[in-house]
Amino acid sequence: MRKSIVVAVSLLFVVGSAFSQQPDRSNSVSVFVSDLGVFHGSSGTNVDAAFGAAFGHMFNRHLGAELSVTNRPTQHYVAYFVNGQPVNEFSYTNRLIPIDAIVSYHFLTDSRWKPYLGAGARYLSDTVRQTTPLGHYRFTTRSVDPEISGGVIFQFRPALGLRFDAKQILGTGDYARGDSAFSGSVGLTFRF
């Protein structure tokens, strides 16, 4: 028992000294818009976009981690055909909420442009509820896929930056419908 207390206190001092050497403003919160799309059709122009938020932490001047959540609406069109003729057409919307966990390496530059590269994983749970002439259905798809990330932050001030980010899923391609393997985003980052 006494040995475990000594180990716990020793770890507390090691962890405390590691965190005391962190750079100023080691935490960040970002809000962003991703996958912006503009569609022109017979009913007019539609703008579609996903939005999200992220929390980041810099462990030292180069190494950081980020957890982000995106709210991505999707729309699907379905038509049932009998003998080549459509008998029923409908559309439904769905909302995907992917969660990304990324560890990134930040390159040090003497300018206000701060580039980074990272790798991590994306978790996605997609549940589609659908009512058809044949009944009610519910389909759930869950996936965890590896992904790479890269981007640049333009620092207006030490606590505020404009962020450009891109993510590519490296998985098997078994994504939920409406989730793309590549996504780009732009947003604001607040450091504190």
C-alpha positions in Angstrom: 0.0 0.0 0.0 2.8 2.4 0.9 4.6 1.6 -2.3 1.6 2.5 -4.4 1.2 5.8 -2.6 4.8 6.7 -3.3 4.3 5.8 -7.0 1.1 7.9 -7.2 2.8 10.9 -5.6 5.8 10.5 -7.9 3.6 10.4 -10.9 1.8 13.5 -9.7 5.1 15.4 -9.6 6.1 14.2 -13.1 2.7 15.0 -14.6 2.7 18.4 -12.8 6.1 19.4 -14.1 5.2 18.2 -17.7 2.1 20.4 -17.7 3.9 23.4 -16.2 6.1 23.5 -19.3 3.2 23.9 -21.7 3.2 26.9 -24.0 0.9 29.8 -23.2 -2.6 29.3 -24.6 -2.3 25.6 -24.9 -6.1 25.0 -25.3 -8.2 25.9 -28.3 -11.8 25.9 -29.3 -12.7 26.0 -33.0 -16.0 26.5 -34.9 -16.1 25.6 -38.6 -18.2 25.1 -41.7 -17.3 22.1 -43.9 -18.5 20.5 -47.1 -20.1 23.6 -48.5 -22.2 22.9 -51.6 -24.3 25.1 -53.8 -26.9 23.4 -56.0 -29.0 24.9 -58.8 -32.3 23.3 -59.7 -35.8 23.9 -60.9 -36.9 25.0 -57.4 -34.0 27.6 -57.1 -30.6 27.6 -55.5 -29.9 25.5 -52.4 -26.9 25.9 -50.2 -25.9 22.9 -48.2 -23.2 22.8 -45.5 -22.1 20.9 -42.4 -20.9 22.7 -39.3 -19.1 21.7 -36.2 -16.9 22.5 -33.2 -13.5 21.2 -32.0 -11.6 21.3 -28.8 -7.8 21.1 -29.0 -4.8 20.9 -26.6 -1.1 21.5 -27.3 1.1 19.2 -25.3 4.2 21.1 -26.4 5.2 23.5 -29.2 4.9 20.7 -31.8 2.5 18.1 -30.6 -1.3 18.6 -30.2 -4.5 16.6 -30.1 -8.0 17.6 -31.2 -11.5 16.2 -30.7 -14.1 17.5 -33.2 -17.8 16.9 -33.8 -19.6 17.8 -37.1 -23.3 18.0 -37.8 -23.8 16.9 -41.4 -27.3 16.9 -42.9 -27.9 14.6 -45.8 -30.7 14.2 -48.2 -31.6 11.1 -50.2 -34.0 10.5 -53.1 -35.6 7.1 -53.5 -37.9 5.8 -56.3 -39.6 2.5 -56.5 -40.1 1.0 -60.0 -42.4 -1.7 -61.3 -42.0 -2.8 -64.9 -39.8 0.2 -65.6 -42.4 2.7 -64.3 -42.0 4.7 -61.1 -44.7 3.8 -58.6 -43.5 5.7 -55.6 -41.0 8.5 -55.2 -39.9 10.2 -52.0 -37.0 11.9 -50.3 -35.8 11.8 -46.8 -33.2 13.7 -44.8 -30.8 12.3 -42.3 -28.3 13.9 -39.9 -24.8 12.4 -39.6 -22.6 13.3 -36.6 -19.1 12.1 -37.1 -16.6 12.4 -34.2 -12.9 12.8 -35.2 -9.9 12.3 -32.8 -6.7 13.6 -34.3 -3.1 13.8 -33.0 -1.2 16.5 -35.0 2.4 17.8 -35.5 2.6 21.6 -35.8 5.5 23.0 -37.8 7.1 26.1 -36.3 7.3 29.1 -38.6 8.3 32.7 -38.2 5.2 33.9 -39.9 1.5 34.1 -38.9 0.8 30.9 -41.0 0.9 27.8 -38.8 0.8 24.5 -40.8 0.1 21.1 -39.3 -0.3 17.4 -40.3 -2.1 14.8 -38.3 -3.5 11.3 -38.1 -6.3 9.8 -36.1 -9.7 8.1 -36.2 -13.3 8.9 -37.2 -16.3 7.3 -35.4 -19.6 7.5 -37.2 -23.0 6.1 -36.2 -25.7 6.5 -38.9 -29.3 5.5 -38.2 -31.8 5.8 -41.0 -35.5 5.6 -40.2 -37.7 5.1 -43.2 -41.4 4.5 -43.8 -42.3 2.7 -47.1 -45.5 1.2 -48.4 -44.1 -2.1 -47.1 -43.6 -0.9 -43.5 -41.3 0.9 -41.1 -37.5 0.3 -41.2 -34.6 1.3 -39.2 -31.0 0.7 -40.3 -27.9 1.5 -38.2 -24.4 1.6 -39.5 -21.4 2.2 -37.2 -17.8 2.6 -38.3 -14.4 3.5 -37.0 -11.9 4.4 -39.8 -8.4 5.8 -39.7 -7.9 9.2 -41.2 -5.2 11.8 -42.0 -5.6 15.5 -41.5 -3.7 18.6 -42.6 -4.2 22.3 -42.7 -3.0 25.7 -41.8 -4.1 28.4 -39.3 -3.6 32.1 -40.1 -3.1 33.8 -36.7 -4.7 37.3 -36.7 -3.7 37.6 -33.1 -2.1 35.2 -30.6 -5.6 34.1 -29.4 -7.5 34.2 -32.8 -6.9 32.5 -36.1 -8.6 31.6 -39.3 -8.3 27.8 -39.9 -8.3 25.9 -43.2 -8.4 22.1 -42.7 -8.8 18.9 -44.8 -9.4 15.3 -43.7 -9.2 12.1 -45.7 -10.6 8.8 -44.5 -8.2 5.9 -45.2 -10.7 3.1 -44.3 -12.3 0.4 -46.4 -14.8 2.8 -48.0 -17.7 1.4 -46.0 -18.9 4.8 -44.9 -22.5 5.8 -44.1 -24.5 7.2 -47.0 -23.9 10.9 -47.2 -20.5 10.9 -45.5 -17.7 11.6 -47.9 -14.2 10.2 -47.7 -12.7 13.7 -48.1 -13.9 16.8 -46.3 -12.6 20.3 -46.2 -13.5 23.0 -43.7 -12.9 26.6 -42.8 -13.4 28.2 -39.4 -12.2 30.3 -36.5 -9.9 29.1 -33.7 -9.8 30.7 -30.3 -6.8 29.9 -28.1 -6.8 30.2 -24.3 
